[in-house]
Amino acid sequence: MTQSSRDRAPTAWRVVWWFGFVSLSADMVYEGARSVYGPLLAALGASAVVVGLVTGAGEAVALVLRLAFGPIADRTGRYWSLTILGYGLTAVCVPLLALSPRLGTAGLAFAATMILLERLGKAVRSPSKSALLAHVASAVGRGRGFGVHKALDQVGAFAGPLVVAAVVAASSLWAGMAVLAVPGAIAMVLLLTLRRRVPDPSVYDDEPAHAIPTDEAPRGWWAEAVGAGLSGDFFRYAVAASLTTGALVTFGIIGYHLTVEGLLPVAAVPIVYAGAMAVEAVAALIVGTIYDRTGTRVLLVVPVLVALVPALALSSALVAVLAGVVAWGFAQGVQDSTVKAVVAELVEAPRRATAYGVFAGIQGLLAIVGGVGAGWLYERSLPALVAVVAITQAVALLLLLDTFRRSGLRRRAG
């Protein structure tokens, strides 16, 4: 890119903050909605099984389908178009949930479809958005760049459920969905403005542009989707990071534990969730800054935190449970920010969206296995759950150490 192109562009930090404000607004929309998906579906006549099926399928769609949309972004180069489409699905589908009770017997099917389409939007945009942000963050430090973005993202995740709670208390559940059209519209205006101001974020990337070798045999779509040609270091890292994702007990189980054990009333559980979102934001900022100063070894704390969560968060003492929620929020914040920064260090720019898609696909598969396994073990033996999580995190820690040693990232990132 020419120096004049870079001189005309906004500063890298400004762009990172703009991306963060887009995510803040969008998170208000979908995290606000997710905080009441259970009551919303129940109000439309869904059973507990249907609620679990819809929300579980939604998370699978959001993660696993990135396997497809990462290669699509890299093959077409339409990173901005896919990012805008993905955010657009969220901004439109969530407020449309307010129409569900007006549709009679079709209301439940309509709501389930809107929830799945919103999660599809996450799959469509995430690899492209991460690839765009990786370019910009290279100019400010990828750990800090992704960390600031995640922190702003979590401000929305904290505010959205509180806004919905206030509107539901004052009016109705459906009004709570309708009001989310406002932050959705703000997100789209910010995103379209950013696209106009920064059509090519690679102007911020100090790394030389690496083209795919012309003599390399063309790969089929399926080969791209499963990460053909990505390095062994990338796959070792993806498996290690995904083991921490899969073993991190979901907040759904923690909230269930809080209520069935009588530790907190149901109305207090969303407040605990909002607190966890605040911890995520702080964790992303702190660890992102440390990553840029000290290198990848700061990420070795994640398996330790994940191993602590079930022992604390599923105990019978409220103080211990709340400490476990703090550990959960901290681990979640690092997993969704600085952990992604390492992918940009392991993969060259032309294949980063593919890599982010593959990375999320592996995370999604292990998250499904981990979620089902944790629920099954919780019902049968809490000590067994604690032990299984501890063993998987020992494996994750060894894989991380081996990957950082082989790739030299520990030295380069520092």
C-alpha positions in Angstrom: 0.0 0.0 0.0 1.2 3.5 -0.8 2.3 5.8 2.0 -0.3 8.4 0.8 -3.1 5.9 1.3 -2.0 5.3 4.8 -1.6 9.1 5.5 -5.2 9.7 4.4 -6.7 7.0 6.6 -7.8 7.6 10.2 -5.3 6.5 12.9 -5.1 2.8 13.7 -6.3 3.4 17.3 -9.3 5.3 16.0 -10.3 2.4 13.7 -9.8 -0.1 16.5 -12.2 2.0 18.7 -14.7 2.3 15.8 -14.7 -1.5 15.4 -15.2 -1.7 19.1 -18.2 0.6 19.1 -19.8 -1.4 16.3 -19.4 -4.5 18.4 -20.6 -2.7 21.5 -23.8 -1.7 19.8 -24.3 -5.2 18.2 -23.6 -6.9 21.5 -26.4 -4.9 23.1 -28.7 -6.4 20.5 -27.8 -10.1 20.7 -26.7 -10.4 24.3 -29.7 -8.5 25.4 -31.9 -11.0 23.5 -29.9 -14.0 24.6 -30.5 -13.1 28.2 -34.2 -13.8 27.8 -34.3 -16.5 25.1 -35.5 -19.1 27.6 -38.5 -17.1 28.9 -39.2 -15.8 25.4 -39.5 -19.3 23.8 -41.4 -20.6 26.9 -43.9 -17.8 26.4 -44.5 -19.1 22.9 -45.2 -22.6 24.2 -41.7 -24.2 23.9 -40.8 -27.0 26.3 -37.4 -27.1 28.0 -36.2 -29.6 25.4 -37.1 -27.2 22.6 -35.4 -24.3 24.4 -32.2 -26.3 24.7 -32.4 -27.5 21.1 -32.9 -24.0 19.7 -30.2 -22.3 21.8 -27.8 -25.2 21.4 -28.3 -25.3 17.7 -27.8 -21.5 17.6 -24.4 -21.7 19.2 -23.4 -24.6 16.9 -24.4 -22.5 13.9 -22.5 -19.4 15.2 -19.2 -21.4 15.5 -19.2 -24.3 13.1 -20.4 -22.5 10.0 -17.4 -20.2 10.2 -15.6 -23.1 8.6 -17.5 -22.1 5.4 -17.5 -18.3 5.7 -13.7 -18.0 6.5 -12.7 -19.6 3.1 -15.4 -17.7 1.3 -14.0 -14.4 2.6 -10.4 -15.3 1.6 -11.4 -16.6 -1.8 -13.6 -13.6 -2.7 -11.8 -10.8 -0.8 -15.2 -9.5 0.3 -14.3 -9.1 3.9 -16.4 -5.9 4.3 -19.4 -7.3 2.5 -19.6 -10.4 4.7 -19.0 -8.3 7.8 -21.9 -5.9 6.9 -24.2 -8.8 6.0 -23.5 -10.6 9.2 -24.2 -7.6 11.4 -27.2 -6.8 9.3 -28.8 -10.2 10.1 -28.3 -9.5 13.8 -29.7 -5.9 13.6 -32.8 -7.1 11.7 -33.6 -10.5 13.2 -33.6 -9.7 16.9 -36.1 -6.9 16.8 -38.4 -9.0 14.6 -38.8 -11.4 17.5 -41.3 -8.8 18.9 -43.7 -9.9 16.1 -43.7 -13.6 17.4 -46.8 -13.4 19.6 -48.8 -11.9 16.8 -48.3 -14.9 14.6 -50.4 -17.3 16.6 -49.3 -21.0 16.3 -46.5 -20.0 13.9 -45.0 -17.7 16.5 -42.7 -20.3 18.0 -41.3 -21.5 14.6 -40.8 -17.9 13.6 -38.9 -17.0 16.8 -36.7 -20.1 16.4 -35.9 -19.1 12.8 -35.0 -15.6 13.8 -32.7 -16.9 16.6 -30.9 -19.2 14.2 -30.6 -16.5 11.6 -29.1 -14.1 14.1 -26.6 -16.8 15.0 -25.9 -17.3 11.3 -25.1 -13.6 11.2 -22.4 -14.2 13.8 -20.9 -17.0 11.7 -21.0 -14.9 8.5 -19.2 -11.9 9.9 -16.8 -13.2 12.5 -13.9 -14.5 10.3 -14.0 -11.4 8.1 -14.2 -9.0 11.0 -11.3 -10.7 12.8 -9.2 -10.6 9.6 -10.0 -6.8 9.1 -9.2 -6.1 12.7 -6.0 -8.1 12.6 -4.7 -5.7 9.9 -5.5 -2.6 12.0 -4.3 -4.1 15.3 -0.9 -4.8 13.9 -0.2 -1.1 14.0 -1.0 -0.8 17.8 -0.1 -4.3 19.1 -2.4 -7.2 18.3 -2.9 -8.0 22.0 -3.9 -4.5 22.9 -6.0 -4.1 19.7 -8.0 -7.2 20.2 -8.2 -6.5 23.9 -9.6 -3.0 23.5 -12.1 -4.4 20.9 -13.2 -7.1 23.3 -13.5 -4.7 26.2 -15.9 -2.5 24.2 -17.7 -5.6 23.0 -18.3 -6.6 26.6 -19.6 -3.1 27.6 -22.5 -3.9 25.1 -22.8 -7.4 26.5 -23.2 -5.9 30.0 -25.5 -3.1 29.0 -27.8 -5.0 26.7 -29.3 -7.4 29.3 -29.8 -4.5 31.7 -31.7 -2.5 29.1 -33.9 -5.4 28.2 -34.6 -6.1 31.9 -35.6 -2.4 32.4 -37.9 -2.4 29.4 -39.5 -5.8 30.3 -40.1 -4.5 33.9 -41.7 -1.4 32.6 -43.7 -2.9 29.7 -43.4 -6.4 28.2 -41.0 -9.0 27.0 -41.8 -8.2 23.4 -41.2 -4.5 23.9 -37.8 -5.5 25.2 -37.0 -7.1 21.8 -38.4 -4.1 19.8 -36.2 -1.6 21.6 -33.1 -3.5 20.5 -33.7 -2.1 17.0 -32.1 1.2 18.3 -28.6 -0.2 19.0 -28.9 -2.4 15.9 -29.4 0.7 13.7 -26.5 2.5 15.5 -24.2 -0.5 14.8 -25.1 -0.5 11.1 -24.6 3.3 10.7 -21.2 3.1 12.4 -20.1 0.1 10.3 -21.1 1.6 7.0 -19.3 4.8 8.0 -16.2 2.9 8.9 -16.3 1.0 5.6 -16.5 4.3 3.7 -13.6 5.8 5.7 -11.3 2.7 5.7 -12.0 0.6 2.5 -8.7 -1.3 2.9 -7.5 -1.9 6.4 -4.4 -3.6 5.2 -2.9 -0.1 4.9 -2.2 -0.3 8.6 -0.3 -3.7 8.4 3.4 -3.2 8.7 4.0 -6.8 7.6 4.8 -7.4 4.0 1.8 -8.8 2.0 2.3 -12.5 1.4 0.6 -13.7 -1.7 -0.5 -17.3 -2.1 2.2 -18.9 -4.4 1.0 -19.0 -8.0 2.5 -22.5 -8.5 0.5 -23.9 -5.5 -2.1 -26.3 -6.6 -5.6 -24.8 -6.3 -7.6 -26.3 -3.4 -11.2 -27.2 -3.4 -13.7 -25.5 -1.2 -13.9 -28.4 1.2 -10.1 -28.5 1.5 -10.1 -24.8 2.3 -12.9 -25.2 4.9 -11.0 -27.8 6.8 -7.8 -25.8 6.7 -5.7 -27.6 4.1 -2.3 -25.9 3.9 -2.5 -24.3 7.4 0.5 -25.2 9.6 0.8 -27.8 12.2 1.5 -25.1 14.7 -1.8 -23.5 13.9 -3.7 -26.8 14.4 -1.9 -27.6 17.7 -2.7 -24.2 18.9 -6.4 -24.5 17.8 -6.8 -27.8 19.6 -5.2 -26.5 22.8 -7.3 -23.3 22.8 -10.4 -25.3 21.9 -9.8 -27.7 24.8 -10.0 -24.6 27.1 -13.2 -23.5 25.4 -14.9 -26.9 25.5 -14.0 -27.5 29.2 -15.1 -24.1 30.4 -18.4 -24.9 32.1 -21.2 -22.8 30.5 -22.9 -20.0 32.4 -26.1 -21.9 31.8 -24.9 -24.7 34.1 -23.7 -22.2 36.7 -27.0 -20.3 36.7 -28.9 -23.6 36.9 -26.7 -24.5 39.9 -27.3 -21.2 41.6 -31.1 -21.7 41.4 -31.6 -25.4 42.1 -29.2 -25.2 45.1 -31.2 -22.2 46.4 -28.1 -20.0 46.5 -29.7 -17.1 44.7 -33.2 -16.2 43.5 -33.8 -16.5 39.8 -34.1 -12.7 39.4 -30.5 -12.3 40.7 -28.9 -14.6 38.2 -28.9 -12.1 35.3 -27.1 -9.6 37.6 -24.4 -12.2 38.2 -24.2 -12.7 34.4 -23.8 -9.0 33.9 -21.0 -9.0 36.4 -19.2 -11.8 34.5 -19.5 -9.7 31.4 -17.7 -6.8 33.2 -14.9 -9.1 34.2 -14.6 -10.3 30.6 -14.0 -6.7 29.5 -11.3 -6.0 32.2 -9.6 -9.3 31.4 -9.4 -8.6 27.7 -7.7 -5.2 28.4 -5.3 -6.5 31.0 -4.2 -9.7 29.2 -4.0 -8.0 25.8 -1.6 -5.4 27.2 0.5 -8.0 28.9 0.6 -10.1 25.8 2.2 -7.3 23.8 4.8 -6.8 26.5 5.7 -10.3 27.5 4.5 -12.6 24.7 2.4 -15.7 24.6 3.3 -17.1 28.0 0.5 -14.9 29.6 -2.0 -17.3 27.8 -0.8 -20.2 30.0 -3.1 -18.8 32.7 -6.2 -19.8 30.8 -6.1 -23.6 31.4 -5.5 -22.9 35.1 -8.5 -20.6 35.3 -10.7 -23.1 33.4 -9.6 -25.9 35.7 -10.7 -23.8 38.7 -14.1 -22.9 37.5 -16.1 -26.1 38.2 -14.5 -26.6 41.6 -15.5 -23.1 42.7 -18.6 -22.2 40.6 -20.4 -25.4 41.4 -19.7 -25.5 45.1 -22.3 -25.1 47.8 -20.9 -21.8 49.2 -22.1 -18.6 47.5 -18.8 -16.8 48.0 -16.9 -19.7 46.3 -19.5 -19.7 43.4 -19.0 -16.0 42.9 -15.2 -16.4 42.9 -15.8 -19.1 40.2 -17.9 -16.7 38.2 -15.0 -14.2 38.3 -12.6 -17.0 37.0 -15.2 -17.9 34.4 -15.5 -14.3 33.2 -11.7 -13.8 33.1 -11.1 -17.0 31.1 -14.0 -16.2 28.7 -12.6 -12.7 28.1 -9.1 -14.0 27.2 -10.5 -16.7 25.0 -12.4 -14.3 22.9 -9.7 -11.7 22.5 -6.0 -12.3 23.0 -6.3 -16.0 22.1 -7.4 -14.8 18.7 -4.4 -12.5 18.3 -2.1 -15.5 18.3 -3.9 -16.8 15.1 -2.8 -13.7 13.3 0.8 -14.5 14.3 0.6 -18.0 13.0 -1.1 -17.4 9.7 -0.3 -15.0 6.9 -2.8 -12.4 5.9 -4.2 -14.0 2.7 -5.5 -17.0 4.7 -6.4 -15.4 8.1 -10.2 -15.4 7.5 -10.0 -19.1 6.6 -7.9 -19.7 9.7 -10.3 -17.9 12.0 -13.1 -20.0 10.5 -11.3 -23.2 11.1 -10.3 -22.1 14.6 -13.9 -21.3 15.5 -15.1 -24.6 13.9 -12.8 -26.6 16.1 -13.9 -24.5 19.1 -17.5 -25.1 18.3 -17.2 -28.9 18.0 -15.4 -29.1 21.3 -17.8 -26.7 22.9 -20.7 -28.9 22.0 -19.0 -32.0 23.4 -17.9 -30.1 26.5 -21.4 -28.6 27.1 -23.1 -32.0 26.8 -20.4 -33.7 28.8 -20.5 -31.1 31.6 -24.3 -31.3 32.0 -24.2 -35.1 32.1 -21.4 -35.2 34.7 -23.0 -32.5 36.8 -26.1 -34.7 37.2 -24.0 -37.7 38.2 -20.8 -36.8 39.9 -19.4 -33.3 40.6 -16.0 -34.6 41.6 -15.8 -36.5 38.3 -16.6 -33.3 36.4 -13.9 -31.4 38.3 -11.4 -34.2 37.6 -12.2 -34.4 33.9 -11.9 -30.6 33.4 -8.5 -30.7 35.3 -7.1 -33.4 33.1 -8.2 -31.7 29.8 -6.6 -28.5 31.0 -3.3 -30.3 31.8 -3.3 -31.5 28.2 -4.2 -28.0 26.9 -1.3 -26.5 28.9 1.2 -29.0 27.5 0.0 -28.4 23.9 0.3 -24.6 24.4 3.8 -25.0 25.7 4.8 -27.3 22.8 3.2 -25.0 20.2 4.9 -21.8 21.5 8.3 -23.7 21.7 8.0 -25.0 18.1 6.8 -21.8 16.5 9.1 -19.4 18.4 6.1 -17.2 19.2 7.1 -16.9 22.8 10.2 -15.1 21.7 8.7 -13.1 18.8 5.6 -11.8 20.6 7.7 -10.6 23.5 
